[in-house]
Amino acid sequence: MYDEKKIEDSLRVCREIKTYYKSGVFDNPQNVFDLDTFLHVAETKPEDTKEKETPDAFHERLQEAIDYGNAIRTQKKERPISEETQKVFVPKEEPIQEKIQKSKDAIKEPTRKKNKTEKQKVKKAKEVEIQPEEEEEESFFKILFFRFLELVVCVLIAFGLSAAFNHFIGTHTIVEGASMESTLHDEDSLYVDKIAYRFGKPKRFDIIVFQYDEDNYYIKRIIGLPGETVEIKDGIIYINGNKLNENYGLENMDELNNTYDAVTIGEDEYYVLGDNRNHSTDSRSKDVGLVKKSQIIGKAIYRIYPFDTFGKLK
């Protein structure tokens, strides 16, 4: 498969090149020649010449190969290097201009990176710089505006919830006057349940708040229910002819105003009286009369103030 003679010649040539390389033969640029040509000359040496050549003989043969190579280049008839030799012995060289350009780029690249890094540092430093006073003031006013807006929204929500609660669920009222003594006193603050009668009917002895006219509200106690007949004789209340037992600490009626004609209560109507019977305007008065269910605002359940009397009403 392999030509042993060619291999021996190649090895011999390599040994001789190494020997003469040390002697400085290849230091002269003019001695650069086509390696394939040199090998070609080496291959043409007579086969019977197996003895080691003297340095002078080899140098003469080497010079002959150099001259031959120069002559071929001059005539532009340079023998092409075989593909195998080109792959093994002849590295692909880049044009000298490209090498110079790469060298310049290699020198400039660190400088470019350095300049780019410095620009980035300068940019970051500018970003970290303190904002002008105008921007600070603008930011301050923006924060102040949003804080104020949050406060307004919270207040509106609070008012909305309070209004919804007072309208649908419950409210508070303040007692004015002495018509409900000794149960309630002037300036007592009460909680009134507005949903108590949406799911049920008023009961006897409930303390209710009802609308007397467009601007005034009264607080009284329910005595008579729909369908009943209420009559007062000598300060005693009779329901359908039966005496009403009361036990909430009220005083007796005056003898001059202790008798009233019997009244039959209609549907969804109620007969109300104040606990202080001698100082109360209630169903005994034609100005008030019977109270309709539609007039009732709600049931007074708790006394909120004063705190020493806080609790559920009886």
C-alpha positions as CSV (number, residue, x, y, z in Angstrom):
1,M,0.0,0.0,0.0
2,Y,2.9,2.4,0.8
3,D,6.0,3.0,-1.1
4,E,8.8,2.2,1.3
5,K,11.4,4.0,-0.8
6,K,9.4,7.2,-0.8
7,I,8.9,6.9,2.9
8,E,12.7,6.4,3.5
9,D,13.5,9.4,1.2
10,S,11.0,11.6,3.1
11,L,12.4,10.6,6.5
12,R,15.9,11.2,5.3
13,V,15.0,14.6,3.9
14,C,13.3,15.6,7.2
15,R,16.5,14.6,9.1
16,E,18.6,16.6,6.8
17,I,16.3,19.7,7.0
18,K,16.5,19.6,10.7
19,T,20.3,19.4,10.6
20,Y,20.7,22.3,8.2
21,Y,18.0,24.4,9.9
22,K,20.3,24.6,12.9
23,S,23.1,25.8,10.6
24,G,21.0,28.9,9.5
25,V,20.4,27.9,5.9
26,F,16.7,28.9,6.2
27,D,17.3,32.2,7.8
28,N,17.5,33.9,4.4
29,P,14.0,34.7,3.1
30,Q,15.2,34.1,-0.4
31,N,15.7,30.4,0.5
32,V,11.9,30.0,1.0
33,F,10.8,27.6,-1.7
34,D,8.0,25.3,-2.6
35,L,8.1,22.3,-0.3
36,D,6.5,20.1,-2.8
37,T,9.2,21.0,-5.3
38,F,11.8,20.2,-2.7
39,L,10.3,16.8,-2.1
40,H,10.1,16.3,-5.9
41,V,13.8,16.9,-6.2
42,A,14.4,14.6,-3.2
43,E,12.4,11.9,-5.0
44,T,14.6,12.2,-8.1
45,K,17.8,11.2,-6.3
46,P,19.2,8.0,-7.7
47,E,17.9,4.9,-5.9
48,D,21.4,3.4,-5.4
49,T,22.5,6.5,-3.4
50,K,21.7,5.2,0.1
51,E,24.8,6.4,1.8
52,K,24.5,9.5,3.9
53,E,25.2,12.6,1.8
54,T,27.8,15.1,2.9
55,P,26.6,18.6,4.0
56,D,28.1,20.2,0.9
57,A,26.3,17.7,-1.4
58,F,23.0,18.2,0.3
59,H,23.4,22.0,0.3
60,E,24.1,21.8,-3.4
61,R,21.0,19.8,-4.0
62,L,19.0,22.1,-1.8
63,Q,20.2,25.2,-3.7
64,E,19.3,23.4,-7.0
65,A,15.8,22.9,-5.7
66,I,15.5,26.6,-4.6
67,D,16.7,27.8,-8.0
68,Y,14.3,25.5,-9.7
69,G,11.4,26.8,-7.6
70,N,12.3,30.4,-8.3
71,A,12.5,29.7,-12.0
72,I,9.1,28.2,-12.0
73,R,7.6,31.2,-10.1
74,T,9.3,33.6,-12.6
75,Q,7.8,31.8,-15.5
76,K,4.4,31.5,-13.7
77,K,4.5,27.8,-14.2
78,E,4.7,26.8,-10.7
79,R,4.0,23.2,-10.2
80,P,0.8,22.8,-8.2
81,I,1.1,21.2,-4.8
82,S,-0.7,18.0,-4.4
83,E,-3.8,18.1,-2.2
84,E,-2.4,15.6,0.3
85,T,0.8,17.7,0.7
86,Q,-1.2,20.9,0.9
87,K,-3.3,19.5,3.7
88,V,-0.3,18.2,5.7
89,F,2.5,20.6,5.1
90,V,1.1,23.9,3.7
91,P,-1.2,25.7,6.1
92,K,-3.6,28.2,4.6
93,E,-2.2,31.6,5.1
94,E,-4.4,34.7,5.2
95,P,-3.5,37.7,3.0
96,I,-1.0,40.1,4.7
97,Q,-3.6,43.0,4.6
98,E,-6.0,40.9,6.6
99,K,-3.3,40.0,9.2
100,I,-2.5,43.6,9.6
101,Q,-6.1,44.6,9.9
102,K,-6.7,41.8,12.5
103,S,-3.6,43.1,14.4
104,K,-5.1,46.6,14.4
105,D,-8.4,45.3,15.5
106,A,-6.8,43.3,18.3
107,I,-5.1,46.5,19.5
108,K,-8.2,48.6,19.3
109,E,-10.6,46.0,20.9
110,P,-9.5,46.6,24.5
111,T,-9.7,50.3,23.9
112,R,-13.2,50.0,22.6
113,K,-14.3,47.8,25.5
114,K,-12.7,50.3,27.9
115,N,-14.4,53.2,26.3
116,K,-17.7,51.3,26.2
117,T,-17.3,50.5,29.9
118,E,-16.5,54.1,30.7
119,K,-19.6,55.3,28.8
120,Q,-21.8,52.8,30.7
121,K,-20.3,54.0,34.0
122,V,-21.0,57.7,33.0
123,K,-24.5,56.8,32.0
124,K,-25.2,55.0,35.3
125,A,-23.7,57.9,37.2
126,K,-26.0,60.4,35.4
127,E,-29.0,58.2,36.2
128,V,-27.9,58.2,39.9
129,E,-27.5,62.0,39.9
130,I,-30.0,63.9,42.1
131,Q,-33.0,65.1,40.2
132,P,-33.5,68.8,39.7
133,E,-35.6,70.7,42.2
134,E,-38.4,71.0,39.7
135,E,-38.7,67.2,39.3
136,E,-38.6,66.8,43.1
137,E,-41.4,69.4,43.6
138,E,-43.4,67.7,40.9
139,S,-43.0,64.3,42.5
140,F,-43.9,65.8,45.9
141,F,-47.1,67.3,44.6
142,K,-48.0,64.1,42.8
143,I,-47.6,62.1,46.0
144,L,-49.6,64.8,48.0
145,F,-52.4,64.7,45.3
146,F,-52.7,60.9,45.5
147,R,-52.7,61.0,49.3
148,F,-55.5,63.6,49.3
149,L,-57.4,61.5,46.7
150,E,-57.1,58.4,48.8
151,L,-58.4,60.4,51.8
152,V,-61.4,61.7,49.8
153,V,-62.2,58.2,48.6
154,C,-62.1,56.8,52.1
155,V,-64.3,59.6,53.4
156,L,-66.8,59.1,50.6
157,I,-66.9,55.3,51.2
158,A,-67.4,55.9,55.0
159,F,-70.3,58.3,54.3
160,G,-71.8,56.0,51.8
161,L,-71.7,53.0,54.2
162,S,-73.0,55.1,57.0
163,A,-75.9,56.4,54.9
164,A,-76.8,52.9,53.7
165,F,-76.7,51.6,57.2
166,N,-78.9,54.4,58.5
167,H,-81.4,54.1,55.7
168,F,-81.8,50.3,55.6
169,I,-80.5,48.8,58.9
170,G,-80.6,51.2,61.8
171,T,-80.0,54.7,63.1
172,H,-79.7,56.6,66.3
173,T,-81.9,59.3,67.8
174,I,-81.8,61.7,70.7
175,V,-84.7,62.0,73.1
176,E,-86.1,65.6,73.6
177,G,-88.4,66.3,76.5
178,A,-89.8,64.3,79.4
179,S,-92.8,62.4,77.8
180,M,-91.1,59.0,78.3
181,E,-89.9,59.4,81.9
182,S,-89.0,57.5,83.9
183,T,-88.0,55.0,81.2
184,L,-86.2,57.6,79.0
185,H,-84.8,61.0,79.9
186,D,-84.1,64.2,78.0
187,E,-81.0,63.9,75.7
188,D,-80.7,60.1,76.0
189,S,-79.1,58.7,72.8
190,L,-80.9,55.6,71.4
191,Y,-80.2,53.0,68.7
192,V,-83.3,52.4,66.5
193,D,-83.6,49.1,64.6
194,K,-85.2,49.7,61.2
195,I,-85.5,46.1,60.1
196,A,-87.3,44.9,63.2
197,Y,-90.8,45.4,61.6
198,R,-89.8,44.4,58.0
199,F,-90.0,40.7,59.0
200,G,-92.4,41.0,61.9
201,K,-95.2,43.0,63.4
202,P,-95.0,45.6,66.2
203,K,-95.8,44.1,69.7
204,R,-97.5,45.6,72.7
205,F,-95.2,47.6,75.0
206,D,-92.6,48.1,72.2
207,I,-91.0,51.6,72.3
208,I,-91.2,53.0,68.7
209,V,-90.1,56.1,66.8
210,F,-92.6,57.3,64.3
211,Q,-92.9,60.3,62.0
212,Y,-95.4,62.8,63.4
213,D,-95.1,65.3,60.5
214,E,-92.6,66.2,57.9
215,D,-90.0,67.6,60.3
216,N,-90.8,65.9,63.7
217,Y,-90.5,62.4,65.1
218,Y,-92.1,61.1,68.3
219,I,-91.0,58.3,70.5
220,K,-93.8,56.4,72.4
221,R,-94.8,53.0,73.7
222,I,-97.4,50.8,71.9
223,I,-100.4,50.1,74.0
224,G,-103.2,48.9,71.6
225,L,-102.8,46.6,68.6
226,P,-104.9,46.4,65.3
227,G,-108.5,45.2,65.9
228,E,-108.5,46.0,69.6
229,T,-110.7,48.6,71.5
230,V,-108.8,50.8,73.9
231,E,-110.7,52.7,76.7
232,I,-109.3,54.7,79.6
233,K,-111.4,55.1,82.8
234,D,-110.1,56.8,85.9
235,G,-106.6,56.5,84.7
236,I,-106.8,52.8,84.1
237,I,-106.4,51.4,80.5
238,Y,-108.8,48.7,79.3
239,I,-108.2,46.5,76.2
240,N,-111.4,45.0,74.9
241,G,-112.9,45.6,78.4
242,N,-109.9,44.0,80.2
243,K,-107.7,45.9,82.5
244,L,-104.1,46.3,81.2
245,N,-101.4,45.5,83.6
246,E,-98.4,47.8,83.3
247,N,-95.2,47.5,85.2
248,Y,-92.7,50.0,83.8
249,G,-92.7,52.6,86.6
250,L,-95.1,55.2,85.2
251,E,-97.0,57.6,87.4
252,N,-100.8,57.7,87.7
253,M,-102.8,60.0,85.5
254,D,-104.3,63.3,86.9
255,E,-107.9,63.0,87.9
256,L,-108.9,65.9,85.6
257,N,-107.5,64.1,82.5
258,N,-107.9,60.4,83.3
259,T,-110.9,59.4,81.2
260,Y,-111.1,59.0,77.4
261,D,-113.7,57.5,75.1
262,A,-113.2,54.0,73.7
263,V,-111.3,53.8,70.4
264,T,-111.3,50.8,68.1
265,I,-108.0,50.4,66.2
266,G,-108.1,49.7,62.5
267,E,-105.9,47.5,60.4
268,D,-102.1,48.4,60.5
269,E,-102.9,51.0,63.2
270,Y,-101.5,51.3,66.7
271,Y,-102.5,53.1,69.9
272,V,-99.5,54.7,71.6
273,L,-98.9,56.5,74.9
274,G,-96.0,58.2,76.6
275,D,-94.8,56.6,79.9
276,N,-95.2,60.1,81.6
277,R,-98.9,60.1,81.0
278,N,-99.5,63.6,82.5
279,H,-96.9,65.2,80.2
280,S,-97.2,63.4,76.9
281,T,-98.9,64.2,73.5
282,D,-99.9,60.8,72.2
283,S,-102.9,58.8,70.7
284,R,-105.2,60.5,73.3
285,S,-104.7,63.7,71.4
286,K,-106.6,64.4,68.2
287,D,-103.4,65.9,66.8
288,V,-101.6,62.6,67.0
289,G,-104.4,59.9,67.0
290,L,-103.7,56.4,65.9
291,V,-100.3,55.7,64.4
292,K,-100.2,53.8,61.1
293,K,-97.5,51.2,60.5
294,S,-96.2,53.2,57.5
295,Q,-95.3,56.0,59.9
296,I,-93.2,53.8,62.1
297,I,-89.4,54.3,61.6
298,G,-88.2,51.6,63.8
299,K,-88.0,50.0,67.2
300,A,-85.8,51.7,69.9
301,I,-83.7,48.8,71.3
302,Y,-80.6,50.2,73.1
303,R,-79.7,53.3,75.1
304,I,-76.2,54.3,73.9
305,Y,-75.7,57.4,76.0
306,P,-75.2,58.2,78.9
307,F,-72.8,55.3,79.3
308,D,-73.7,54.6,82.9
309,T,-77.2,53.7,81.7
310,F,-76.1,51.9,78.5
311,G,-78.2,48.8,77.8
312,K,-81.3,47.3,76.3
313,L,-84.6,49.1,76.8
314,K,-87.6,47.5,78.5
